[in-house]
Amino acid sequence: MTISSTDQHYIDVLIAGAGPTGSTLAADLLRRGLRVRLVDKAAHAFKGSRAKGVQPRTQEVFEDLGVLEEAHKEGGPYPLVGLHIGPITIPWRMQKQSKPTPDVPYPNILLLSQHRTNAILHRLLERQGLCIEFDTSVEDFKQDADGVTVTLSTGEQVRSRYLVGADGGSSTVRKVLGTRFIGETDDSDRMIIIDGTIDGLSRKRWHMWPRIQGKSVAACPLPHSNQFQIMIKLSPDETPDLNNAALAAYFRKLTGLRLSDITWSSVFRPNVRLAEHYRSGRVFVAGDAAHVHTPAGAQGLNTGVQDAYNLGWKLSQVIAGAPESLLDSYENERLPVAAFVLGKSNELYSGLKQHRLSSLKRGDDERQLGITYHGGALAPADASATKTLRVGDRAPDSSCIGPDGTRRLFDIYQGPHFTLLAFGANATKALHELTWPSTGAKLHRYFVGTSDSVDDNCIIDNTGDLNRIYGITGDTLVLIRPDGYIGSIITEDWHAAFDTAVKKLAPPVSVGNISSPIFSK
């Protein structure tokens, strides 16, 4: 079956899995005008707390999608740990609470239950006009040069340009592809996770009983509710009873505290696995379908959301005519990130099993702000750099005065477009002359001027932060990708260097397919 542009029955992307990864991808594709379907094998949205930490970089993704304010309202800061050692409770700070800075507006992890994260993203999808198809899963698929024919559990066959499996650690999409999921699962290493209410326990601490009757037990208060997420480490040969009354009795036996109003429970086995490949032709895996982690460090959900954020704009650009190699860069950029995160979370988890207090500490690696694609397919190691930034690095925020009263660079970056910043007179002159294809993502162009500039495309560095943070020492063009990473830094040969970047990231520029060489927004 061949897909044609006039066929009303095909879609652009079918996504399996409506968790945070699949929902983020669907939201990003929808705002780019693509035709999307999102299916999930579960009968309804996930109801448990499970992954509960939203890292600073993921908060920046949520801000770009327009849902960070909701997340902040429904979440809260992580409390101090309260270590219960016999009759003594020792306070312990898991991570330093940092103040926002011009380049890092959200420096601290957000405590937000996974079901609330899901609900926020699902409400966004509803506003975008998408209905999630629950109780529907991918059963099989076949791909050819033009698209993928997917058989759903309902019996329907769907024809799409691309298929993305965000369907969890037991991903059907990954299994049908035959992609190896390399790593290990220790079936003797298990814990019970419970959402419930605990009478008489302070909500100002993340309570941990590291050694209580031969067990380790923890209870983390969940924001804007009376519930805790409770974790109980199981013995290797233990068979748990997940009946609510039995769980309450078990918790009371261990801690002497009354557990009630249980809304969710599960037995969790820490997996450490990584897919050998993230792409096979027109089929991709993302999130837990591509990598599964230990719970230490709150990395799994965040890495999955950022997989989606990396893949979305690339799918849209290739559908618009950009080179296929752009899709190869998804695996090239994201697989090494997952490999590093897996190693870090496994290291922390191993320390926790050995009751090392140092393994409770969290630092910059967990915040994921330092993730870089420098040296990858889209960011050559020998590319031009500024004093502080390289191609492939995260594009930092900064205070500034921009059009329409904007006060931050992130306000200017927000949306599905590329952004081109010009520093200096020569770069600003080139900015007027550079061409950009009229298909695919738009290019928003700005020059960094002075307080007496009146141009709508002028950004004023009123504090000096912008030039300092971006390490500008001379005339420079900085191209920002739609996912907030630096796509190109140009300090000379403006036209040739810019054209080289465009060829990697966008559809070809041809006669009748050129955006105005003046500032376009």
C-alpha positions in Angstrom: 0.0 0.0 0.0 1.4 3.4 -1.0 0.7 6.5 1.0 -0.3 9.5 -1.1 -0.9 13.1 0.1 -4.5 12.9 -0.9 -5.3 9.7 1.1 -7.6 10.7 4.0 -7.2 7.3 5.7 -3.5 7.4 6.6 -2.0 9.2 9.5 1.5 10.6 10.0 2.4 8.9 13.3 0.8 6.1 15.4 2.1 6.1 19.0 1.7 3.1 21.2 1.6 4.0 24.9 -0.1 7.0 26.5 2.3 7.4 29.5 4.4 10.5 29.8 6.7 9.6 26.9 3.9 8.8 24.4 1.8 11.8 25.5 4.7 14.2 25.2 5.4 13.0 21.7 1.8 13.2 20.7 1.5 16.8 22.1 4.6 17.9 20.3 3.5 16.4 16.9 0.0 17.8 17.2 1.3 21.4 17.6 3.3 20.8 14.4 0.1 20.1 12.5 0.6 16.3 12.1 -2.1 13.6 12.1 -1.6 11.5 15.1 -3.2 8.6 16.9 -2.3 7.5 20.4 -3.3 4.0 21.6 -2.8 2.4 25.0 -3.5 -1.2 26.0 -4.7 -0.3 29.5 -8.4 0.3 30.1 -7.7 3.7 31.6 -5.0 6.1 32.5 -2.4 4.9 35.1 -3.6 5.6 38.6 -0.4 5.2 40.8 2.3 7.5 42.0 5.2 5.4 40.7 7.8 7.8 39.0 7.4 11.0 41.1 10.4 13.2 40.3 10.3 15.8 37.5 13.8 17.0 36.9 14.8 20.6 35.9 15.4 19.8 32.3 12.0 18.1 32.0 10.4 21.1 33.6 11.8 23.2 30.8 10.2 20.8 28.3 6.9 21.1 30.0 7.2 24.9 29.9 7.7 24.8 26.2 4.6 22.6 25.9 2.7 25.1 28.0 1.9 22.9 31.0 4.6 23.7 33.6 2.3 26.0 35.5 -0.1 23.2 36.0 2.7 20.9 37.1 4.0 23.4 39.7 0.5 23.8 41.1 0.0 20.1 41.5 3.5 19.3 42.6 5.9 20.5 45.3 9.4 20.5 46.6 11.1 17.3 47.9 11.1 17.3 51.7 14.1 16.5 53.9 14.7 12.8 54.5 13.9 11.6 58.0 16.1 8.6 58.8 14.6 6.5 61.6 17.4 4.8 63.5 15.8 3.1 66.5 14.1 5.9 68.5 16.0 8.6 66.8 15.0 10.5 63.6 17.9 12.1 61.8 17.2 14.8 59.2 19.1 14.4 55.9 19.0 16.6 52.8 19.0 14.5 49.7 19.7 17.4 47.4 20.7 21.0 47.7 17.9 23.4 47.1 19.2 26.0 44.6 17.9 29.4 43.8 16.8 30.2 40.2 19.5 31.9 38.1 19.1 33.7 34.7 20.3 30.6 32.8 18.6 28.0 35.0 15.1 29.1 35.9 14.0 25.7 37.5 17.1 24.4 39.4 15.3 21.9 41.7 13.5 18.6 41.2 9.7 18.7 41.4 7.8 16.1 43.4 4.8 15.1 41.3 3.0 11.8 41.2 3.1 10.1 37.8 -0.7 9.9 37.6 -0.8 13.7 38.0 1.9 14.1 35.3 -0.1 11.8 33.0 -3.3 13.8 33.7 -1.7 17.1 32.9 -0.4 15.8 29.6 -3.7 14.2 28.8 -5.6 17.4 29.4 -3.2 19.1 27.0 -4.0 16.5 24.4 -7.7 17.0 24.9 -7.2 20.7 24.3 -5.4 19.9 21.1 -8.4 17.8 20.0 -6.9 14.3 20.5 -8.8 11.4 22.1 -6.6 8.7 23.6 -7.7 5.2 22.5 -7.5 3.2 25.7 -8.0 -0.6 25.7 -6.3 -0.7 22.4 -2.8 -2.1 21.7 -0.5 -2.7 18.8 -0.6 -6.5 18.0 1.6 -6.6 14.8 2.9 -4.4 12.0 4.6 -4.6 8.7 6.6 -1.7 7.2 7.6 -0.9 3.6 9.3 2.0 1.8 6.3 4.2 2.2 4.9 3.5 5.6 3.8 1.1 8.3 0.6 -1.1 8.4 -0.3 -1.7 12.0 -2.8 -4.3 13.3 -4.5 -3.2 16.5 -6.1 -5.4 19.1 -9.5 -4.2 17.9 -8.8 -5.8 14.6 -8.4 -2.5 12.8 -5.5 -2.0 10.4 -3.9 1.5 10.5 -1.7 2.9 7.8 0.8 5.5 9.1 4.0 7.0 7.9 5.8 6.1 11.2 5.2 4.0 14.3 6.6 4.8 17.7 6.6 2.3 20.5 6.3 4.1 23.9 4.6 1.0 25.3 6.8 0.2 28.3 9.5 -2.2 29.3 7.6 -5.2 27.8 7.1 -3.2 24.6 5.2 -5.2 21.8 6.7 -2.8 19.2 10.2 -3.6 20.3 9.5 -7.3 20.4 8.0 -7.4 16.9 11.1 -5.5 15.6 13.2 -8.2 17.2 15.4 -5.5 18.9 17.5 -6.9 21.7 16.8 -5.4 25.2 20.3 -5.8 26.7 20.7 -5.9 30.5 19.4 -7.8 33.5 16.5 -8.3 35.8 17.1 -9.6 39.3 13.9 -11.3 40.2 15.1 -11.6 43.8 15.3 -7.8 44.1 11.7 -6.6 44.6 9.8 -4.1 46.5 6.1 -3.3 47.2 5.0 0.2 46.3 1.8 1.5 47.9 -0.2 4.7 47.7 -2.1 5.3 51.0 -2.7 7.4 54.1 -0.6 7.0 57.2 -2.1 8.2 60.5 0.1 10.4 62.7 3.2 10.6 60.5 4.7 14.0 59.7 4.3 15.1 56.1 7.4 17.3 56.4 9.8 14.4 55.9 10.5 11.6 53.4 10.6 8.9 56.1 13.1 6.1 55.8 13.6 3.1 58.1 16.8 1.6 56.6 16.8 -1.5 58.9 13.6 -2.4 60.6 13.0 -6.1 61.3 15.4 -7.0 58.5 13.6 -4.7 56.0 14.0 -1.3 54.5 10.9 0.8 54.4 10.2 4.3 53.2 7.3 6.7 53.0 7.3 9.9 50.9 4.5 12.4 51.3 2.7 13.2 48.0 1.9 16.8 47.4 -1.6 18.2 47.7 -3.0 15.0 49.1 -3.0 13.1 52.4 -1.3 10.2 50.8 2.2 8.8 51.0 4.1 6.6 48.5 5.3 3.7 50.6 8.1 1.4 49.6 8.8 -1.9 51.3 11.8 -4.0 50.3 10.9 -7.7 50.0 13.1 -10.7 51.0 14.2 -12.8 48.0 11.9 -15.7 48.8 8.9 -13.6 50.0 5.5 -13.9 48.4 3.6 -10.7 49.2 -0.1 -10.4 49.7 -1.4 -7.3 47.9 -4.8 -7.4 49.6 -5.3 -3.9 51.1 -6.0 -5.3 54.6 -2.9 -7.5 54.4 -0.7 -4.6 53.2 -2.0 -2.4 56.1 -1.3 -5.2 58.6 2.2 -5.7 57.2 3.1 -2.0 57.4 1.8 -1.8 61.0 3.9 -4.8 61.9 7.0 -3.2 60.6 6.5 0.4 61.7 3.7 0.4 64.3 1.8 2.9 62.1 -1.7 2.7 60.7 -2.0 2.6 56.9 -5.4 3.1 55.3 -7.2 4.3 52.2 -4.9 2.4 49.8 -5.6 3.4 46.2 -2.8 1.6 44.4 -0.2 -1.0 45.0 2.3 -3.0 42.9 5.4 -5.2 43.2 8.3 -3.5 41.5 11.4 -5.3 40.1 14.3 -2.9 39.3 15.4 -3.6 35.7 18.5 -2.3 34.0 18.1 -2.7 30.3 18.8 -0.8 27.1 17.5 -1.4 23.6 20.3 -2.2 21.1 18.7 0.2 18.6 16.1 2.9 18.8 15.1 2.9 15.1 14.4 0.3 12.5 13.2 1.9 9.2 10.0 3.7 10.0 9.6 2.3 13.5 11.0 3.8 16.7 11.1 3.0 20.4 11.2 5.6 23.2 10.9 5.8 27.0 10.7 2.5 28.9 10.4 0.6 25.6 14.0 1.7 24.9 15.5 1.8 28.4 14.4 0.8 31.9 16.1 2.0 35.1 16.3 1.4 38.8 14.2 4.0 40.8 17.3 5.7 42.2 17.7 9.3 41.0 14.3 9.8 39.4 15.7 9.4 35.8 13.4 7.0 33.9 10.3 9.2 33.3 12.5 12.2 32.6 14.7 10.4 30.1 11.6 9.1 28.3 10.0 12.6 28.0 13.2 13.9 26.6 13.4 11.0 24.1 10.0 12.2 22.8 11.1 15.9 22.8 14.1 14.9 20.7 12.2 12.8 18.2 9.1 14.9 17.6 10.6 17.8 15.7 12.7 15.4 13.7 9.7 13.4 12.5 7.9 16.5 11.5 10.9 17.9 9.6 11.5 14.7 7.7 7.8 14.4 6.8 8.1 18.0 5.5 11.1 16.9 3.3 14.2 17.1 5.5 16.8 14.3 4.9 16.2 10.9 6.4 19.6 11.1 8.2 17.9 13.5 10.6 15.9 10.5 12.0 19.1 8.5 12.4 20.3 11.2 14.8 17.6 10.3 17.2 19.3 7.1 18.3 22.7 8.7 17.8 21.8 11.4 20.4 19.5 9.6 22.8 21.0 6.2 23.2 24.3 7.4 24.8 22.2 9.6 27.2 20.2 6.5 28.3 23.4 4.5 28.7 24.9 7.1 31.0 21.7 7.5 33.0 21.4 3.8 33.5 24.9 3.6 34.8 24.4 6.5 37.2 21.1 5.2 38.6 22.4 1.7 38.9 25.4 3.1 40.9 23.1 5.0 43.2 20.8 2.0 43.7 23.7 -0.3 44.5 24.8 2.1 47.2 21.3 2.3 48.7 21.1 -1.5 48.9 24.3 -1.3 50.9 22.8 1.4 53.2 25.4 4.0 52.1 24.1 7.5 53.1 26.1 9.0 50.3 23.8 7.3 47.8 20.9 9.4 49.0 22.7 12.5 47.7 21.6 13.9 44.3 23.6 16.3 42.2 23.9 17.9 38.8 23.9 14.7 36.8 20.4 13.9 38.0 19.0 17.3 37.0 19.8 16.5 33.3 20.7 20.1 32.5 24.2 19.1 31.4 23.0 16.6 28.7 24.8 17.5 25.5 24.8 16.1 22.0 28.2 17.6 21.2 30.2 15.2 19.1 27.1 13.5 17.7 25.7 13.3 14.2 24.3 16.9 14.3 27.0 18.5 16.4 30.5 17.8 15.1 33.3 18.0 17.6 35.2 20.5 15.5 32.3 22.9 15.1 32.7 26.5 16.1 32.0 27.3 19.7 31.6 30.4 22.0 33.4 31.0 25.2 30.8 29.0 27.1 28.8 26.9 24.6 29.3 24.2 22.0 27.0 23.0 19.2 24.8 20.3 20.8 24.7 21.9 24.2 21.5 22.9 25.9 20.6 26.5 25.0 20.4 28.3 28.4 17.8 30.8 29.4 18.7 34.5 30.1 17.0 37.7 31.1 16.4 40.1 28.3 13.9 42.5 26.9 12.2 41.1 23.8 9.3 41.7 21.5 5.8 42.0 23.0 7.3 42.5 26.5 9.0 39.1 26.8 11.5 39.1 29.6 13.3 35.8 29.0 15.0 33.9 26.1 12.8 30.8 27.0 9.7 32.9 26.1 11.3 33.5 22.7 12.2 29.9 22.2 8.8 28.6 23.2 7.0 26.9 20.3 7.7 24.4 17.5 10.1 26.7 15.6 13.9 27.2 15.2 15.4 30.4 16.5 18.4 32.3 15.1 20.1 34.9 17.3 22.6 37.4 15.8 25.2 39.1 18.0 27.1 42.0 16.4 26.7 44.2 13.3 28.1 41.8 10.8 26.0 38.9 12.0 22.9 41.1 12.1 23.5 42.1 8.5 23.8 38.5 7.5 20.6 37.7 9.4 18.7 39.8 6.9 20.1 37.8 3.9 20.0 34.2 5.0 17.3 31.9 3.4 15.2 29.3 5.1 12.8 26.8 3.5 9.1 27.8 3.7 8.1 24.1 4.5 8.7 22.5 7.8 9.4 24.3 11.1 9.6 28.1 10.8 12.7 30.1 11.6 12.3 33.0 14.1 15.1 35.6 13.7 16.3 38.1 16.2 19.3 40.3 16.7 20.8 41.4 20.1 20.7 45.2 20.0 20.8 48.2 22.3 18.2 50.0 24.4 17.7 52.6 21.6 16.7 49.9 19.1 13.0 49.9 18.1 12.9 46.9 15.7 10.3 44.2 16.6 13.0 41.6 16.1 15.4 43.1 18.5 16.4 41.5 21.8 17.9 43.9 24.4 20.5 42.5 26.7 19.6 44.9 29.5 21.6 43.1 32.2 24.5 41.8 30.2 23.4 38.3 31.2 22.7 37.2 27.6 26.2 37.9 26.2 27.8 36.5 29.3 25.8 33.3 29.5 26.2 32.7 25.8 29.9 33.4 25.9 29.8 35.9 23.1 33.2 37.6 22.3 32.6 38.7 18.7 30.1 38.7 15.8 28.2 35.4 16.1 25.1 33.6 14.8 23.5 31.0 17.1 20.9 28.6 15.8 18.6 27.0 18.4 16.8 23.8 17.5 13.1 23.3 18.4 14.1 21.1 21.3 16.2 23.8 22.9 19.7 22.6 21.9 22.2 24.6 19.9 22.1 23.5 16.2 24.9 25.7 14.9 27.3 28.4 16.0 28.6 30.6 13.2 31.4 33.2 13.5 32.4 33.6 9.8 31.4 32.6 6.3 27.8 33.3 7.3 26.0 32.1 4.2 28.0 28.9 3.6 28.0 27.8 7.2 24.2 28.5 7.6 23.4 26.6 4.4 25.4 23.6 5.7 23.3 23.6 8.9 20.0 24.0 7.0 20.8 20.9 4.9 21.0 18.7 8.0 18.0 20.1 9.8 15.4 21.2 7.3 13.8 20.5 3.9 15.8 21.7 0.9 15.6 25.3 -0.1 14.5 25.6 -3.7 12.8 28.1 -6.0 9.3 28.7 -4.6 10.4 27.2 -1.3 12.2 30.1 0.4 11.1 32.1 3.4 11.4 35.8 3.1 15.1 36.9 3.6 13.9 39.5 6.1 13.0 38.7 9.6 10.2 36.0 9.6 8.2 35.0 12.6 
